[in-house]
Amino acid sequence: DPKVQEAVSRNIALARRVAVELWQDGHGVICPHLNTAHMELDASVPHSQYLEADCRMVRASDGIVMLPGWKESKGAMMEFEAALSGDVEVYDMEEGQWPRGA
């Protein structure tokens, strides 16, 4: 569905902009959006496999930045829950939260 692909592309672009800003603030960044960007076009693995890997990365992180609209995303909700279970700091952009420079 072209509309879905367009929405996914916009979300990936936003995540990239946020990752760039975090890098520039001195943080080391793992951006799940970029790790799996449009991978569904070439890899025949279930979406759940990506989400499971994302959640493992989140639990191993110091913090996670939640993008605007994250509460409407099943994957982002899973990452949020993974952060809570892993005692990972959560920063919600919708709440104006942002990690301090490293």
C-alpha positions as CSV (number, residue, x, y, z in Angstrom):
1,D,0.0,0.0,0.0
2,P,1.7,3.2,-1.2
3,K,0.0,5.3,1.6
4,V,1.4,3.0,4.3
5,Q,4.9,3.1,2.7
6,E,4.8,6.9,2.6
7,A,3.8,7.1,6.3
8,V,6.6,4.6,7.1
9,S,9.1,6.7,5.1
10,R,8.1,9.9,6.9
11,N,8.5,8.2,10.3
12,I,11.9,6.9,9.3
13,A,13.0,10.3,8.2
14,L,11.9,11.8,11.5
15,A,13.8,9.2,13.4
16,R,16.9,9.9,11.4
17,R,16.7,13.6,12.1
18,V,16.3,12.9,15.8
19,A,19.2,10.4,15.7
20,V,21.4,13.0,14.0
21,E,20.6,15.6,16.7
22,L,21.3,13.1,19.4
23,W,24.7,12.3,17.8
24,Q,25.5,16.0,17.6
25,D,24.6,16.3,21.3
26,G,27.3,13.7,22.0
27,H,25.2,10.6,22.5
28,G,25.9,7.2,20.9
29,V,22.7,6.2,19.1
30,I,21.1,3.0,17.9
31,C,18.1,3.9,15.7
32,P,15.8,0.9,15.1
33,H,14.1,2.8,12.3
34,L,17.3,2.9,10.4
35,N,18.3,-0.6,11.3
36,T,15.2,-2.0,9.6
37,A,14.3,0.8,7.1
38,H,12.2,-0.8,4.4
39,M,13.8,-4.1,5.1
40,E,10.4,-5.7,4.4
41,L,11.0,-5.0,0.7
42,D,14.0,-7.4,0.5
43,A,13.9,-9.7,3.6
44,S,11.2,-12.3,4.0
45,V,11.1,-12.3,7.8
46,P,8.1,-11.6,10.0
47,H,7.7,-8.1,11.3
48,S,7.7,-9.6,14.8
49,Q,11.3,-10.6,14.4
50,Y,12.3,-6.9,13.9
51,L,10.3,-5.9,16.9
52,E,11.8,-8.6,19.1
53,A,15.3,-7.4,18.1
54,D,14.4,-3.8,18.6
55,C,13.2,-4.6,22.2
56,R,16.5,-6.4,22.9
57,M,18.4,-3.3,21.8
58,V,16.2,-1.1,23.9
59,R,16.7,-3.1,27.1
60,A,20.5,-2.9,26.5
61,S,20.3,0.9,26.2
62,D,20.7,3.8,28.7
63,G,17.7,5.6,27.3
64,I,15.1,5.8,24.6
65,V,13.6,8.8,22.9
66,M,9.9,8.3,22.0
67,L,8.9,10.2,18.8
68,P,5.7,12.1,18.5
69,G,2.8,9.8,17.9
70,W,4.5,6.8,19.5
71,K,1.4,5.8,21.5
72,E,-0.4,4.9,18.2
73,S,2.4,2.5,17.2
74,K,2.3,-1.1,18.3
75,G,6.1,-1.3,17.8
76,A,6.8,1.8,19.8
77,M,4.5,0.6,22.6
78,M,6.5,-2.6,22.7
79,E,9.8,-0.7,22.8
80,F,8.3,1.5,25.6
81,E,7.4,-1.6,27.6
82,A,10.9,-3.1,27.0
83,A,12.4,0.2,28.3
84,L,10.4,0.0,31.5
85,S,11.3,-3.7,32.0
86,G,14.9,-3.0,31.4
87,D,15.1,0.1,33.7
88,V,15.9,2.3,30.7
89,E,15.4,6.0,30.9
90,V,12.4,7.1,28.7
91,Y,12.3,10.6,27.0
92,D,9.0,11.5,25.4
93,M,9.3,14.2,22.8
94,E,5.5,14.9,23.1
95,E,6.2,15.9,26.7
96,G,9.2,18.0,25.7
97,Q,11.6,15.6,27.3
98,W,15.1,15.3,25.8
99,P,18.3,13.7,27.1
100,R,21.1,16.0,28.3
101,G,24.2,16.3,26.2
102,A,26.6,13.4,26.9
